[in-house]
Amino acid sequence: MQKGQLTEYPAKILVAFGEAIDGNDKIFMWLLKNGYAELAALSKAIRGSEEAFQWLMKNGYPQYAALDMAIVNDQKAYKWLIKHKFELLARLSMAARGDVGSIKWFALHDLQIYIRLAKKIKKFTDNQKFDYHKLHF
């Protein structure tokens, strides 16, 4: 298994990651201080932090930076995920944009936690009033 696959985390850590996406700073700090800095950074990158995005790139998690970009429909980042065999992350980016086929795929494979994460990401991105600009992947 490749480093930085969401499937390598226990379900309770993915639930905590979802809470960090929702903006729960206490959970964010817990992730940061307990060996899950990459998930903490990803949650902040999803919420628009360029600093967190750069941290992911500099610390060996380009797939999470690509996920962040693919969530906002950056096709180059999406294709990078596919090319480097991060299919689950690519599907998550699609589900986070509301792609019904991707959501059904997660349901069919009994991966409810990813549907939950996708809904949290979609809720956050749908409520953004600005278009933040990040470096293109």
N, CA, C and O atoms as CSV, one atom per row, in Angstrom:
chain,resi,resn,atom,element,x,y,z
A,1,MET,N,N,0.840,-1.181,0.000
A,1,MET,CA,C,0.000,0.000,0.000
A,1,MET,C,C,0.887,1.247,0.000
A,1,MET,O,O,1.900,1.302,0.697
A,2,GLN,N,N,0.497,2.231,-0.779
A,2,GLN,CA,C,1.255,3.469,-0.857
A,2,GLN,C,C,1.061,4.313,0.391
A,2,GLN,O,O,-0.003,4.293,1.011
A,3,LYS,N,N,2.107,5.058,0.753
A,3,LYS,CA,C,2.017,6.022,1.849
A,3,LYS,C,C,0.961,7.067,1.483
A,3,LYS,O,O,0.892,7.539,0.348
A,4,GLY,N,N,0.155,7.407,2.466
A,4,GLY,CA,C,-0.815,8.460,2.234
A,4,GLY,C,C,-2.086,8.014,1.543
A,4,GLY,O,O,-2.720,8.797,0.835
A,5,GLN,N,N,-2.461,6.769,1.743
A,5,GLN,CA,C,-3.762,6.300,1.267
A,5,GLN,C,C,-4.741,6.452,2.417
A,5,GLN,O,O,-4.435,6.053,3.541
A,6,LEU,N,N,-5.891,7.009,2.164
A,6,LEU,CA,C,-6.868,7.176,3.241
A,6,LEU,C,C,-7.291,5.848,3.842
A,6,LEU,O,O,-7.732,5.803,4.991
A,7,THR,N,N,-7.162,4.774,3.089
A,7,THR,CA,C,-7.569,3.461,3.582
A,7,THR,C,C,-6.666,2.948,4.701
A,7,THR,O,O,-7.027,1.984,5.377
A,8,GLU,N,N,-5.515,3.557,4.913
A,8,GLU,CA,C,-4.617,3.076,5.966
A,8,GLU,C,C,-4.969,3.633,7.351
A,8,GLU,O,O,-4.365,3.233,8.346
A,9,TYR,N,N,-5.929,4.541,7.423
A,9,TYR,CA,C,-6.312,5.128,8.704
A,9,TYR,C,C,-7.503,4.398,9.315
A,9,TYR,O,O,-8.416,3.991,8.596
A,10,PRO,N,N,-7.500,4.229,10.637
A,10,PRO,CA,C,-8.680,3.657,11.289
A,10,PRO,C,C,-9.897,4.565,11.087
A,10,PRO,O,O,-9.758,5.773,10.898
A,11,ALA,N,N,-11.069,3.975,11.131
A,11,ALA,CA,C,-12.307,4.727,10.916
A,11,ALA,C,C,-12.429,5.917,11.866
A,11,ALA,O,O,-12.876,6.989,11.459
A,12,LYS,N,N,-12.032,5.736,13.140
A,12,LYS,CA,C,-12.187,6.838,14.098
A,12,LYS,C,C,-11.292,8.029,13.726
A,12,LYS,O,O,-11.629,9.172,14.035
A,13,ILE,N,N,-10.165,7.773,13.073
A,13,ILE,CA,C,-9.286,8.860,12.634
A,13,ILE,C,C,-9.926,9.581,11.448
A,13,ILE,O,O,-9.837,10.804,11.340
A,14,LEU,N,N,-10.567,8.827,10.565
A,14,LEU,CA,C,-11.268,9.448,9.438
A,14,LEU,C,C,-12.453,10.276,9.918
A,14,LEU,O,O,-12.754,11.323,9.344
A,15,VAL,N,N,-13.124,9.813,10.967
A,15,VAL,CA,C,-14.221,10.602,11.562
A,15,VAL,C,C,-13.653,11.912,12.122
A,15,VAL,O,O,-14.233,12.981,11.934
A,16,ALA,N,N,-12.516,11.812,12.808
A,16,ALA,CA,C,-11.866,13.015,13.349
A,16,ALA,C,C,-11.463,13.953,12.204
A,16,ALA,O,O,-11.635,15.168,12.311
A,17,PHE,N,N,-10.937,13.405,11.129
A,17,PHE,CA,C,-10.585,14.194,9.958
A,17,PHE,C,C,-11.807,14.949,9.441
A,17,PHE,O,O,-11.715,16.125,9.086
A,18,GLY,N,N,-12.942,14.272,9.400
A,18,GLY,CA,C,-14.187,14.915,8.972
A,18,GLY,C,C,-14.571,16.079,9.873
A,18,GLY,O,O,-15.059,17.107,9.404
A,19,GLU,N,N,-14.348,15.909,11.161
A,19,GLU,CA,C,-14.635,16.999,12.104
A,19,GLU,C,C,-13.709,18.184,11.860
A,19,GLU,O,O,-14.129,19.338,11.957
A,20,ALA,N,N,-12.452,17.898,11.543
A,20,ALA,CA,C,-11.498,18.972,11.229
A,20,ALA,C,C,-11.919,19.706,9.951
A,20,ALA,O,O,-11.777,20.926,9.861
A,21,ILE,N,N,-12.431,18.972,8.975
A,21,ILE,CA,C,-12.948,19.602,7.757
A,21,ILE,C,C,-14.078,20.556,8.115
A,21,ILE,O,O,-14.203,21.632,7.531
A,22,ASP,N,N,-14.901,20.151,9.080
A,22,ASP,CA,C,-16.010,21.001,9.532
A,22,ASP,C,C,-15.533,22.245,10.279
A,22,ASP,O,O,-16.329,23.138,10.571
A,23,GLY,N,N,-14.233,22.306,10.589
A,23,GLY,CA,C,-13.700,23.474,11.273
A,23,GLY,C,C,-13.514,23.308,12.765
A,23,GLY,O,O,-13.299,24.292,13.473
A,24,ASN,N,N,-13.591,22.078,13.259
A,24,ASN,CA,C,-13.406,21.824,14.690
A,24,ASN,C,C,-11.916,21.952,15.018
A,24,ASN,O,O,-11.135,21.038,14.751
A,25,ASP,N,N,-11.530,23.087,15.595
A,25,ASP,CA,C,-10.115,23.350,15.874
A,25,ASP,C,C,-9.533,22.428,16.936
A,25,ASP,O,O,-8.346,22.104,16.896
A,26,LYS,N,N,-10.359,22.007,17.882
A,26,LYS,CA,C,-9.871,21.091,18.923
A,26,LYS,C,C,-9.450,19.758,18.289
A,26,LYS,O,O,-8.393,19.219,18.615
A,27,ILE,N,N,-10.269,19.240,17.396
A,27,ILE,CA,C,-9.952,17.986,16.697
A,27,ILE,C,C,-8.773,18.193,15.748
A,27,ILE,O,O,-7.912,17.322,15.627
A,28,PHE,N,N,-8.732,19.335,15.080
A,28,PHE,CA,C,-7.594,19.658,14.215
A,28,PHE,C,C,-6.293,19.571,15.008
A,28,PHE,O,O,-5.337,18.940,14.559
A,29,MET,N,N,-6.249,20.195,16.176
A,29,MET,CA,C,-5.044,20.193,17.006
A,29,MET,C,C,-4.711,18.773,17.475
A,29,MET,O,O,-3.540,18.399,17.544
A,30,TRP,N,N,-5.733,17.990,17.794
A,30,TRP,CA,C,-5.502,16.603,18.204
A,30,TRP,C,C,-4.828,15.830,17.066
A,30,TRP,O,O,-3.849,15.118,17.290
A,31,LEU,N,N,-5.357,15.972,15.838
A,31,LEU,CA,C,-4.740,15.299,14.689
A,31,LEU,C,C,-3.287,15.748,14.534
A,31,LEU,O,O,-2.392,14.929,14.328
A,32,LEU,N,N,-3.071,17.037,14.635
A,32,LEU,CA,C,-1.744,17.614,14.454
A,32,LEU,C,C,-0.741,17.067,15.467
A,32,LEU,O,O,0.409,16.790,15.124
A,33,LYS,N,N,-1.181,16.914,16.710
A,33,LYS,CA,C,-0.269,16.522,17.797
A,33,LYS,C,C,-0.177,15.012,18.025
A,33,LYS,O,O,0.627,14.556,18.838
A,34,ASN,N,N,-0.988,14.242,17.318
A,34,ASN,CA,C,-1.022,12.799,17.567
A,34,ASN,C,C,-0.655,11.954,16.351
A,34,ASN,O,O,-1.146,10.836,16.196
A,35,GLY,N,N,0.197,12.485,15.500
A,35,GLY,CA,C,0.730,11.684,14.409
A,35,GLY,C,C,-0.061,11.727,13.116
A,35,GLY,O,O,0.173,10.916,12.219
A,36,TYR,N,N,-0.987,12.655,13.008
A,36,TYR,CA,C,-1.804,12.753,11.794
A,36,TYR,C,C,-1.731,14.154,11.203
A,36,TYR,O,O,-2.735,14.709,10.757
A,37,ALA,N,N,-0.517,14.718,11.206
A,37,ALA,CA,C,-0.320,16.087,10.706
A,37,ALA,C,C,-0.780,16.227,9.255
A,37,ALA,O,O,-1.275,17.280,8.851
A,38,GLU,N,N,-0.611,15.153,8.476
A,38,GLU,CA,C,-1.016,15.214,7.067
A,38,GLU,C,C,-2.523,15.372,6.921
A,38,GLU,O,O,-2.987,16.069,6.019
A,39,LEU,N,N,-3.300,14.726,7.807
A,39,LEU,CA,C,-4.754,14.883,7.748
A,39,LEU,C,C,-5.166,16.258,8.264
A,39,LEU,O,O,-6.105,16.866,7.750
A,40,ALA,N,N,-4.462,16.740,9.276
A,40,ALA,CA,C,-4.725,18.096,9.774
A,40,ALA,C,C,-4.462,19.100,8.652
A,40,ALA,O,O,-5.270,19.995,8.404
A,41,ALA,N,N,-3.316,18.939,7.973
A,41,ALA,CA,C,-2.978,19.850,6.878
A,41,ALA,C,C,-3.989,19.740,5.737
A,41,ALA,O,O,-4.386,20.752,5.159
A,42,LEU,N,N,-4.401,18.524,5.415
A,42,LEU,CA,C,-5.380,18.347,4.345
A,42,LEU,C,C,-6.692,19.032,4.701
A,42,LEU,O,O,-7.316,19.660,3.846
A,43,SER,N,N,-7.114,18.914,5.955
A,43,SER,CA,C,-8.371,19.564,6.349
A,43,SER,C,C,-8.271,21.077,6.185
A,43,SER,O,O,-9.224,21.720,5.745
A,44,LYS,N,N,-7.129,21.640,6.535
A,44,LYS,CA,C,-6.937,23.091,6.383
A,44,LYS,C,C,-6.803,23.483,4.915
A,44,LYS,O,O,-7.299,24.533,4.507
A,45,ALA,N,N,-6.137,22.647,4.119
A,45,ALA,CA,C,-6.012,22.926,2.685
A,45,ALA,C,C,-7.401,22.953,2.031
A,45,ALA,O,O,-7.701,23.835,1.226
A,46,ILE,N,N,-8.227,21.988,2.384
A,46,ILE,CA,C,-9.595,21.945,1.859
A,46,ILE,C,C,-10.349,23.217,2.239
A,46,ILE,O,O,-11.182,23.710,1.479
A,47,ARG,N,N,-10.048,23.734,3.416
A,47,ARG,CA,C,-10.702,24.954,3.900
A,47,ARG,C,C,-10.044,26.220,3.349
A,47,ARG,O,O,-10.419,27.330,3.725
A,48,GLY,N,N,-9.048,26.051,2.446
A,48,GLY,CA,C,-8.497,27.195,1.737
A,48,GLY,C,C,-7.131,27.668,2.167
A,48,GLY,O,O,-6.694,28.734,1.731
A,49,SER,N,N,-6.440,26.924,3.001
A,49,SER,CA,C,-5.131,27.354,3.472
A,49,SER,C,C,-4.026,27.025,2.474
A,49,SER,O,O,-3.721,25.856,2.234
A,50,GLU,N,N,-3.434,28.056,1.903
A,50,GLU,CA,C,-2.291,27.873,1.006
A,50,GLU,C,C,-1.105,27.308,1.773
A,50,GLU,O,O,-0.355,26.490,1.240
A,51,GLU,N,N,-0.927,27.734,3.016
A,51,GLU,CA,C,0.175,27.246,3.847
A,51,GLU,C,C,0.064,25.729,4.054
A,51,GLU,O,O,1.062,25.014,3.967
A,52,ALA,N,N,-1.140,25.250,4.326
A,52,ALA,CA,C,-1.356,23.810,4.518
A,52,ALA,C,C,-1.114,23.055,3.211
A,52,ALA,O,O,-0.525,21.974,3.215
A,53,PHE,N,N,-1.565,23.624,2.102
A,53,PHE,CA,C,-1.334,23.024,0.791
A,53,PHE,C,C,0.170,22.867,0.546
A,53,PHE,O,O,0.629,21.808,0.119
A,54,GLN,N,N,0.922,23.922,0.817
A,54,GLN,CA,C,2.376,23.886,0.631
A,54,GLN,C,C,3.033,22.873,1.568
A,54,GLN,O,O,3.989,22.200,1.183
A,55,TRP,N,N,2.523,22.763,2.794
A,55,TRP,CA,C,3.052,21.777,3.741
A,55,TRP,C,C,2.898,20.370,3.171
A,55,TRP,O,O,3.821,19.559,3.239
A,56,LEU,N,N,1.730,20.090,2.613
A,56,LEU,CA,C,1.493,18.772,2.017
A,56,LEU,C,C,2.505,18.493,0.904
A,56,LEU,O,O,3.052,17.394,0.816
A,57,MET,N,N,2.747,19.484,0.066
A,57,MET,CA,C,3.692,19.312,-1.042
A,57,MET,C,C,5.115,19.082,-0.529
A,57,MET,O,O,5.840,18.245,-1.068
A,58,LYS,N,N,5.509,19.807,0.489
A,58,LYS,CA,C,6.895,19.751,0.983
A,58,LYS,C,C,7.168,18.542,1.877
A,58,LYS,O,O,8.324,18.181,2.097
A,59,ASN,N,N,6.114,17.920,2.390
A,59,ASN,CA,C,6.302,16.842,3.366
A,59,ASN,C,C,5.900,15.466,2.856
A,59,ASN,O,O,5.620,14.563,3.645
A,60,GLY,N,N,5.871,15.308,1.549
A,60,GLY,CA,C,5.669,13.977,0.986
A,60,GLY,C,C,4.231,13.542,0.794
A,60,GLY,O,O,3.950,12.346,0.721
A,61,TYR,N,N,3.315,14.497,0.709
A,61,TYR,CA,C,1.900,14.151,0.503
A,61,TYR,C,C,1.320,14.869,-0.719
A,61,TYR,O,O,0.283,15.524,-0.615
A,62,PRO,N,N,1.981,14.750,-1.875
A,62,PRO,CA,C,1.444,15.430,-3.062
A,62,PRO,C,C,0.066,14.905,-3.454
A,62,PRO,O,O,-0.713,15.624,-4.080
A,63,GLN,N,N,-0.243,13.658,-3.091
A,63,GLN,CA,C,-1.555,13.103,-3.422
A,63,GLN,C,C,-2.668,13.840,-2.676
A,63,GLN,O,O,-3.767,13.996,-3.207
A,64,TYR,N,N,-2.397,14.291,-1.460
A,64,TYR,CA,C,-3.415,15.042,-0.716
A,64,TYR,C,C,-3.541,16.460,-1.267
A,64,TYR,O,O,-4.635,17.025,-1.284
A,65,ALA,N,N,-2.427,17.034,-1.718
A,65,ALA,CA,C,-2.487,18.336,-2.386
A,65,ALA,C,C,-3.283,18.203,-3.690
A,65,ALA,O,O,-4.082,19.076,-4.030
A,66,ALA,N,N,-3.055,17.105,-4.411
A,66,ALA,CA,C,-3.803,16.861,-5.654
A,66,ALA,C,C,-5.282,16.651,-5.346
A,66,ALA,O,O,-6.141,17.148,-6.075
A,67,LEU,N,N,-5.587,15.925,-4.282
A,67,LEU,CA,C,-6.985,15.744,-3.881
A,67,LEU,C,C,-7.630,17.098,-3.637
A,67,LEU,O,O,-8.734,17.360,-4.113
A,68,ASP,N,N,-6.943,17.955,-2.898
A,68,ASP,CA,C,-7.472,19.288,-2.613
A,68,ASP,C,C,-7.793,20.034,-3.913
A,68,ASP,O,O,-8.843,20.667,-4.023
A,69,MET,N,N,-6.909,19.962,-4.871
A,69,MET,CA,C,-7.133,20.647,-6.146
A,69,MET,C,C,-8.223,19.962,-6.968
A,69,MET,O,O,-9.024,20.633,-7.618
A,70,ALA,N,N,-8.256,18.642,-6.943
A,70,ALA,CA,C,-9.272,17.905,-7.708
A,70,ALA,C,C,-10.670,18.179,-7.163
A,70,ALA,O,O,-11.646,18.168,-7.913
A,71,ILE,N,N,-10.764,18.423,-5.866
A,71,ILE,CA,C,-12.061,18.738,-5.258
A,71,ILE,C,C,-12.671,19.981,-5.901
A,71,ILE,O,O,-13.890,20.074,-6.051
A,72,VAL,N,N,-11.824,20.931,-6.278
A,72,VAL,CA,C,-12.326,22.152,-6.926
A,72,VAL,C,C,-12.261,22.032,-8.446
A,72,VAL,O,O,-12.201,23.030,-9.163
A,73,ASN,N,N,-12.273,20.789,-8.917
A,73,ASN,CA,C,-12.383,20.445,-10.338
A,73,ASN,C,C,-11.152,20.800,-11.160
A,73,ASN,O,O,-11.276,21.177,-12.326
A,74,ASP,N,N,-9.973,20.686,-10.571
A,74,ASP,CA,C,-8.729,20.844,-11.320
A,74,ASP,C,C,-8.466,19.505,-12.014
A,74,ASP,O,O,-8.071,18.530,-11.375
A,75,GLN,N,N,-8.688,19.474,-13.318
A,75,GLN,CA,C,-8.588,18.215,-14.068
A,75,GLN,C,C,-7.160,17.676,-14.121
A,75,GLN,O,O,-6.963,16.461,-14.157
A,76,LYS,N,N,-6.171,18.554,-14.127
A,76,LYS,CA,C,-4.785,18.106,-14.124
A,76,LYS,C,C,-4.486,17.339,-12.835
A,76,LYS,O,O,-3.833,16.296,-12.868
A,77,ALA,N,N,-4.958,17.849,-11.713
A,77,ALA,CA,C,-4.758,17.174,-10.427
A,77,ALA,C,C,-5.499,15.844,-10.409
A,77,ALA,O,O,-4.968,14.840,-9.934
A,78,TYR,N,N,-6.730,15.835,-10.928
A,78,TYR,CA,C,-7.516,14.598,-10.991
A,78,TYR,C,C,-6.784,13.542,-11.819
A,78,TYR,O,O,-6.696,12.385,-11.407
A,79,LYS,N,N,-6.265,13.928,-12.970
A,79,LYS,CA,C,-5.544,12.982,-13.832
A,79,LYS,C,C,-4.257,12.495,-13.157
A,79,LYS,O,O,-3.862,11.343,-13.329
A,80,TRP,N,N,-3.607,13.377,-12.390
A,80,TRP,CA,C,-2.406,12.991,-11.657
A,80,TRP,C,C,-2.751,11.896,-10.648
A,80,TRP,O,O,-2.011,10.923,-10.509
A,81,LEU,N,N,-3.870,12.053,-9.945
A,81,LEU,CA,C,-4.298,11.032,-8.975
A,81,LEU,C,C,-4.495,9.686,-9.663
A,81,LEU,O,O,-4.042,8.657,-9.161
A,82,ILE,N,N,-5.161,9.689,-10.796
A,82,ILE,CA,C,-5.403,8.451,-11.537
A,82,ILE,C,C,-4.072,7.844,-12.001
A,82,ILE,O,O,-3.832,6.651,-11.819
A,83,LYS,N,N,-3.225,8.661,-12.592
A,83,LYS,CA,C,-1.935,8.191,-13.114
A,83,LYS,C,C,-1.089,7.547,-12.018
A,83,LYS,O,O,-0.396,6.561,-12.268
A,84,HIS,N,N,-1.142,8.096,-10.814
A,84,HIS,CA,C,-0.318,7.589,-9.718
A,84,HIS,C,C,-1.059,6.601,-8.809
A,84,HIS,O,O,-0.637,6.323,-7.687
A,85,LYS,N,N,-2.164,6.086,-9.326
A,85,LYS,CA,C,-2.918,5.009,-8.676
A,85,LYS,C,C,-3.527,5.393,-7.324
A,85,LYS,O,O,-3.565,4.589,-6.393
A,86,PHE,N,N,-4.000,6.634,-7.238
A,86,PHE,CA,C,-4.755,7.083,-6.075
A,86,PHE,C,C,-6.236,7.164,-6.470
A,86,PHE,O,O,-6.871,8.215,-6.377
A,87,GLU,N,N,-6.762,6.008,-6.916
A,87,GLU,CA,C,-8.132,5.957,-7.433
A,87,GLU,C,C,-9.162,6.349,-6.379
A,87,GLU,O,O,-10.141,7.029,-6.686
A,88,LEU,N,N,-8.940,5.918,-5.134
A,88,LEU,CA,C,-9.902,6.247,-4.078
A,88,LEU,C,C,-9.951,7.767,-3.863
A,88,LEU,O,O,-11.027,8.335,-3.677
A,89,LEU,N,N,-8.796,8.411,-3.889
A,89,LEU,CA,C,-8.763,9.868,-3.728
A,89,LEU,C,C,-9.440,10.555,-4.917
A,89,LEU,O,O,-10.154,11.544,-4.748
A,90,ALA,N,N,-9.211,10.026,-6.109
A,90,ALA,CA,C,-9.870,10.580,-7.295
A,90,ALA,C,C,-11.386,10.452,-7.167
A,90,ALA,O,O,-12.121,11.393,-7.466
A,91,ARG,N,N,-11.850,9.283,-6.722
A,91,ARG,CA,C,-13.297,9.086,-6.528
A,91,ARG,C,C,-13.836,10.011,-5.440
A,91,ARG,O,O,-14.938,10.547,-5.559
A,92,LEU,N,N,-13.051,10.194,-4.380
A,92,LEU,CA,C,-13.484,11.087,-3.301
A,92,LEU,C,C,-13.633,12.510,-3.823
A,92,LEU,O,O,-14.573,13.212,-3.449
A,93,SER,N,N,-12.716,12.942,-4.683
A,93,SER,CA,C,-12.826,14.293,-5.240
A,93,SER,C,C,-14.105,14.434,-6.056
A,93,SER,O,O,-14.770,15.469,-6.006
A,94,MET,N,N,-14.441,13.404,-6.798
A,94,MET,CA,C,-15.676,13.424,-7.594
A,94,MET,C,C,-16.907,13.427,-6.689
A,94,MET,O,O,-17.849,14.188,-6.913
A,95,ALA,N,N,-16.892,12.574,-5.671
A,95,ALA,CA,C,-18.020,12.512,-4.741
A,95,ALA,C,C,-18.192,13.844,-4.015
A,95,ALA,O,O,-19.316,14.269,-3.749
A,96,ALA,N,N,-17.076,14.502,-3.697
A,96,ALA,CA,C,-17.136,15.789,-3.001
A,96,ALA,C,C,-17.718,16.887,-3.886
A,96,ALA,O,O,-18.130,17.937,-3.391
A,97,ARG,N,N,-17.751,16.643,-5.190
A,97,ARG,CA,C,-18.403,17.578,-6.116
A,97,ARG,C,C,-19.835,17.144,-6.417
A,97,ARG,O,O,-20.527,17.762,-7.225
A,98,GLY,N,N,-20.270,16.063,-5.751
A,98,GLY,CA,C,-21.653,15.614,-5.905
A,98,GLY,C,C,-21.875,14.588,-6.992
A,98,GLY,O,O,-23.020,14.329,-7.363
A,99,ASP,N,N,-20.813,13.994,-7.515
A,99,ASP,CA,C,-20.950,12.992,-8.569
A,99,ASP,C,C,-21.674,11.758,-8.030
A,99,ASP,O,O,-21.157,11.047,-7.168
A,100,VAL,N,N,-22.863,11.521,-8.547
A,100,VAL,CA,C,-23.717,10.438,-8.064
A,100,VAL,C,C,-23.071,9.069,-8.261
A,100,VAL,O,O,-23.178,8.204,-7.393
A,101,GLY,N,N,-22.405,8.868,-9.389
A,101,GLY,CA,C,-21.760,7.583,-9.653
A,101,GLY,C,C,-20.686,7.259,-8.627
A,101,GLY,O,O,-20.564,6.113,-8.193
A,102,SER,N,N,-19.918,8.251,-8.241
A,102,SER,CA,C,-18.867,8.036,-7.235
A,102,SER,C,C,-19.473,7.748,-5.866
A,102,SER,O,O,-18.993,6.883,-5.133
A,103,ILE,N,N,-20.509,8.464,-5.538
A,103,ILE,CA,C,-21.187,8.230,-4.252
A,103,ILE,C,C,-21.759,6.822,-4.219
A,103,ILE,O,O,-21.651,6.126,-3.209
A,104,LYS,N,N,-22.369,6.401,-5.324
A,104,LYS,CA,C,-22.921,5.038,-5.402
A,104,LYS,C,C,-21.808,4.002,-5.295
A,104,LYS,O,O,-21.994,2.962,-4.663
A,105,TRP,N,N,-20.644,4.273,-5.909
A,105,TRP,CA,C,-19.518,3.345,-5.838
A,105,TRP,C,C,-19.092,3.136,-4.392
A,105,TRP,O,O,-18.863,2.002,-3.972
A,106,PHE,N,N,-18.982,4.219,-3.627
A,106,PHE,CA,C,-18.619,4.094,-2.215
A,106,PHE,C,C,-19.685,3.307,-1.454
A,106,PHE,O,O,-19.357,2.482,-0.601
A,107,ALA,N,N,-20.951,3.557,-1.758
A,107,ALA,CA,C,-22.039,2.831,-1.086
A,107,ALA,C,C,-21.985,1.347,-1.434
A,107,ALA,O,O,-22.137,0.494,-0.559
A,108,LEU,N,N,-21.772,1.044,-2.696
A,108,LEU,CA,C,-21.711,-0.337,-3.164
A,108,LEU,C,C,-20.582,-1.117,-2.496
A,108,LEU,O,O,-20.702,-2.319,-2.260
A,109,HIS,N,N,-19.489,-0.426,-2.195
A,109,HIS,CA,C,-18.341,-1.065,-1.559
A,109,HIS,C,C,-18.327,-0.895,-0.046
A,109,HIS,O,O,-17.309,-1.114,0.612
A,110,ASP,N,N,-19.474,-0.501,0.490
A,110,ASP,CA,C,-19.652,-0.347,1.941
A,110,ASP,C,C,-18.583,0.570,2.558
A,110,ASP,O,O,-18.004,0.260,3.599
A,111,LEU,N,N,-18.340,1.696,1.894
A,111,LEU,CA,C,-17.355,2.667,2.345
A,111,LEU,C,C,-18.070,3.964,2.739
A,111,LEU,O,O,-17.803,5.037,2.197
A,112,GLN,N,N,-18.976,3.826,3.687
A,112,GLN,CA,C,-19.818,4.951,4.116
A,112,GLN,C,C,-19.010,6.139,4.638
A,112,GLN,O,O,-19.417,7.288,4.466
A,113,ILE,N,N,-17.885,5.873,5.265
A,113,ILE,CA,C,-17.081,6.962,5.832
A,113,ILE,C,C,-16.668,7.946,4.737
A,113,ILE,O,O,-16.599,9.149,4.988
A,114,TYR,N,N,-16.394,7.456,3.537
A,114,TYR,CA,C,-15.976,8.341,2.445
A,114,TYR,C,C,-17.150,9.150,1.903
A,114,TYR,O,O,-16.974,10.279,1.445
A,115,ILE,N,N,-18.329,8.578,1.954
A,115,ILE,CA,C,-19.527,9.340,1.574
A,115,ILE,C,C,-19.716,10.481,2.573
A,115,ILE,O,O,-20.034,11.609,2.196
A,116,ARG,N,N,-19.517,10.170,3.838
A,116,ARG,CA,C,-19.622,11.193,4.885
A,116,ARG,C,C,-18.597,12.307,4.688
A,116,ARG,O,O,-18.920,13.489,4.800
A,117,LEU,N,N,-17.365,11.917,4.393
A,117,LEU,CA,C,-16.317,12.916,4.144
A,117,LEU,C,C,-16.660,13.763,2.917
A,117,LEU,O,O,-16.519,14.985,2.939
A,118,ALA,N,N,-17.110,13.104,1.852
A,118,ALA,CA,C,-17.464,13.828,0.629
A,118,ALA,C,C,-18.569,14.843,0.899
A,118,ALA,O,O,-18.515,15.966,0.397
A,119,LYS,N,N,-19.567,14.458,1.686
A,119,LYS,CA,C,-20.670,15.382,2.002
A,119,LYS,C,C,-20.177,16.570,2.823
A,119,LYS,O,O,-20.622,17.698,2.609
A,120,LYS,N,N,-19.267,16.328,3.754
A,120,LYS,CA,C,-18.708,17.419,4.557
A,120,LYS,C,C,-17.927,18.388,3.671
A,120,LYS,O,O,-18.045,19.605,3.809
A,121,ILE,N,N,-17.133,17.833,2.767
A,121,ILE,CA,C,-16.347,18.674,1.859
A,121,ILE,C,C,-17.280,19.470,0.956
A,121,ILE,O,O,-17.094,20.672,0.767
A,122,LYS,N,N,-18.281,18.801,0.400
A,122,LYS,CA,C,-19.231,19.480,-0.492
A,122,LYS,C,C,-19.966,20.591,0.241
A,122,LYS,O,O,-20.141,21.685,-0.297
A,123,LYS,N,N,-20.394,20.315,1.465
A,123,LYS,CA,C,-21.095,21.339,2.251
A,123,LYS,C,C,-20.196,22.560,2.444
A,123,LYS,O,O,-20.642,23.698,2.303
A,124,PHE,N,N,-18.936,22.313,2.766
A,124,PHE,CA,C,-18.017,23.436,2.961
A,124,PHE,C,C,-17.808,24.199,1.658
A,124,PHE,O,O,-17.944,25.422,1.630
A,125,THR,N,N,-17.479,23.488,0.576
A,125,THR,CA,C,-17.179,24.178,-0.680
A,125,THR,C,C,-18.411,24.873,-1.254
A,125,THR,O,O,-18.289,25.942,-1.852
A,126,ASP,N,N,-19.579,24.292,-1.086
A,126,ASP,CA,C,-20.810,24.930,-1.579
A,126,ASP,C,C,-21.107,26.234,-0.845
A,126,ASP,O,O,-21.764,27.119,-1.395
A,127,ASN,N,N,-20.633,26.357,0.382
A,127,ASN,CA,C,-20.913,27.557,1.171
A,127,ASN,C,C,-19.840,28.632,1.040
A,127,ASN,O,O,-19.907,29.663,1.709
A,128,GLN,N,N,-18.853,28.396,0.181
A,128,GLN,CA,C,-17.808,29.399,-0.011
A,128,GLN,C,C,-18.315,30.504,-0.921
A,128,GLN,O,O,-18.963,30.248,-1.935
A,129,LYS,N,N,-18.012,31.715,-0.547
A,129,LYS,CA,C,-18.445,32.873,-1.330
A,129,LYS,C,C,-17.309,33.431,-2.182
A,129,LYS,O,O,-17.497,34.394,-2.925
A,130,PHE,N,N,-16.144,32.829,-2.072
A,130,PHE,CA,C,-14.992,33.328,-2.811
A,130,PHE,C,C,-14.305,32.177,-3.525
A,130,PHE,O,O,-14.483,31.012,-3.171
A,131,ASP,N,N,-13.534,32.513,-4.513
A,131,ASP,CA,C,-12.769,31.521,-5.272
A,131,ASP,C,C,-11.313,31.705,-4.904
A,131,ASP,O,O,-10.643,32.585,-5.444
A,132,TYR,N,N,-10.815,30.886,-3.993
A,132,TYR,CA,C,-9.422,31.029,-3.598
A,132,TYR,C,C,-8.530,30.433,-4.679
A,132,TYR,O,O,-8.858,29.426,-5.306
A,133,HIS,N,N,-7.408,31.081,-4.873
A,133,HIS,CA,C,-6.488,30.638,-5.916
A,133,HIS,C,C,-5.284,29.973,-5.284
A,133,HIS,O,O,-4.638,30.518,-4.388
A,134,LYS,N,N,-5.007,28.793,-5.772
A,134,LYS,CA,C,-3.863,28.041,-5.301
A,134,LYS,C,C,-2.962,27.751,-6.482
A,134,LYS,O,O,-3.355,27.902,-7.639
A,135,LEU,N,N,-1.776,27.343,-6.179
A,135,LEU,CA,C,-0.878,26.943,-7.258
A,135,LEU,C,C,-1.491,25.746,-7.968
A,135,LEU,O,O,-2.033,24.840,-7.335
A,136,HIS,N,N,-1.397,25.757,-9.272
A,136,HIS,CA,C,-1.948,24.624,-10.019
A,136,HIS,C,C,-1.017,23.442,-9.924
A,136,HIS,O,O,0.205,23.593,-9.925
A,137,PHE,N,N,-1.598,22.274,-9.843
A,137,PHE,CA,C,-0.834,21.053,-9.647
A,137,PHE,C,C,-0.162,20.650,-10.937
A,137,PHE,O,O,0.535,19.636,-10.979
